[in-house]
Each structure stands twice: as structure tokens, then as C-alpha cells.
């Protein structure tokens, strides 16, 4: 659970960590569209976890490995300008970026411009204060 502010009465309320992580991701959205210009959609490789995600992006599914890999070094195939053309249906990895929960461990993509700009600092502090492990990669 994460602590967020003190409501009336001075007691801190506890928020489900999933809600806190999602709120932290949402807090980056305007930065992603303006300052960042969707750099995550132009860096490295994206591992697609389902056949549906692979089909949506036109990537061959590797049946033996049970995943597909999309090379986005030149930009994601679904990126139009700085916006995702399939935003509502985007793969799980894209929805989770830059915060990946693995049990009580939070892994942060340290190269994310929003993280580097300090936009997640309060969330990271709250997460650590809650006793969770934070790894920045």
C-alpha cells in the first residue's frame, strides 16, 4: 500500500499499489506527448507477450519461445508522429512503461525522460517508504 497525502482528520489514507502505479504512469502522459515525444516508442526492442499483440503489430509469433520481438529502434510501426495509433489497444509492455511491477518489486526504466526529469520522485519515495524494493535499470 502507498501513502498519499493526509485527508481530513490528518490521517494518511492507504491506496492499493496497483492504483498508485497506474496513477504514477498517468501523471507522465502529458509529458510523454510534449517534452518526451514518445522516446520509448523509438528505443530498443519490445517483447510482445501474446499472439494477439504480435498480430496487432504485424510481428511473427515465435511458437517455441511463446513471445515475439518488435524492433522499435527506428520507431514503432504504430507510431504516427508522436502519438500511438493503437493507444487503447497497445500491448501490455507499452501500458506498463516505465514502471514494471514484479511482486513487491518495482522496476523502473531509468532512461525514461519523465523519470530522469524527476516526475516520479514522489511516487518512488512513497514506494520505498511502503517497504517495497525499487530497482532502476
N, C-alpha and C positions, 0 to 999 in steps of 0.2 A: 504494500500500500504506500502511496505517496501522500505527503502532507502538502496542502495548498492553502496558503493564507489562513487567516483567522476570521471566521464568520461572526455574526453577532454572538455576544456572550464570551468572546475571547478564546474559545476552544478551537483547535485546529481540526478540520474535517479530514477524514482519510478517503482517498479516492482509489479505486481499482487501478492497478498498474497498467492494464490494457488501455483504460481510458486516458491515463496520463501520457502514455507513449503516443497514442493517437493524437491527443491534443498538442503534444510537442511537434509531431510531424505536421499537423495543420498549421502551427504557428510559423512554419517555414514557407508556406505556399506562396505568399505574395513576393517574398524574397526570391524564391525559385524562378518565378515568372519575370522578374525585373532585373535584379542585380546578378543573379547566378546564370540566368539564361539557359537553364536546363543542362548544366555541365555533366550531370550524372548520366544523361542520355547520350553522351559523347565520349565516354571514358571506359575503356576495357571491354570486358565480356559480361554478359548477363546469363545466368543459369536459369533456365526455364524448368519448372518442376512438374508440369503436367503436359499431356499431349495437346490439350485444348489451347494452352498458352503458346506452344510451339506452332500449332496450326494457325492461330491468330496472327502470329508474326512471320509466318511462312518459313519456318526453320525446321529442318529434318529432325524427327524424333529418333533418338538412339535407344532402340528397344532393349539392347543388352545392358546399357547403363541406367536406363529409366530417367533420362533427362535430356535436354537439348541446350545448346550454347549459341547465343547470339552475339556476334562481334559488333560492338557499337563504337569502335574507335573512330569511325567516320560519321557517326550519328546513327541513332536508332531509325529503322525503316519506317516507323510510325511517327517520327518527329516532323512536324510541319512548322518551320520557323523555330520558335522557342516553345511550342506547345505540343502536347501529346494528342494525336488524333484519335486515340482509343482510350482516353483518360479513364472513363467509367469502367472499362473492361481491362485495364492494364494488368500485367502479370503481378503476382504476389510480391516478388522481389522489388518491383518498382513501387508498389504501395507501401512497403516496409521501409524503404530507403529514407534516411540514413541510419535508422535505429532498428536493430535486429535483436529481438528477444529470444534467448535460449535458456529457458527455465528462469532462474533468478539472476541470470547474467544478461547484461545489456551490452551489445557490441555496437560501436559507433563507427561509421565510415569517417575517419579523421580528415580525409581530403575534401569532404563536403564543404563548399564555400560558406554555407549557413552555420555549420559547426565552427569553422575557422573564424567566422565573424563574431562568435560568442552568443549567437542566438539561442543556443541550447544550454547555456551555462547554468541557469537556474534549475532547469529540469535535471541536469546531470548532478548537481548538488543535492537536490531532493532525493534522487535515486540512490545516491551514496548514503545519505542520511537514513534512508529506509533500510540500510544494511545489504543492499544488492551490490553485486560486483559490476563494475563498468570497465570495459576494455575498449580502447580507442585504437583502431587499426588504420 
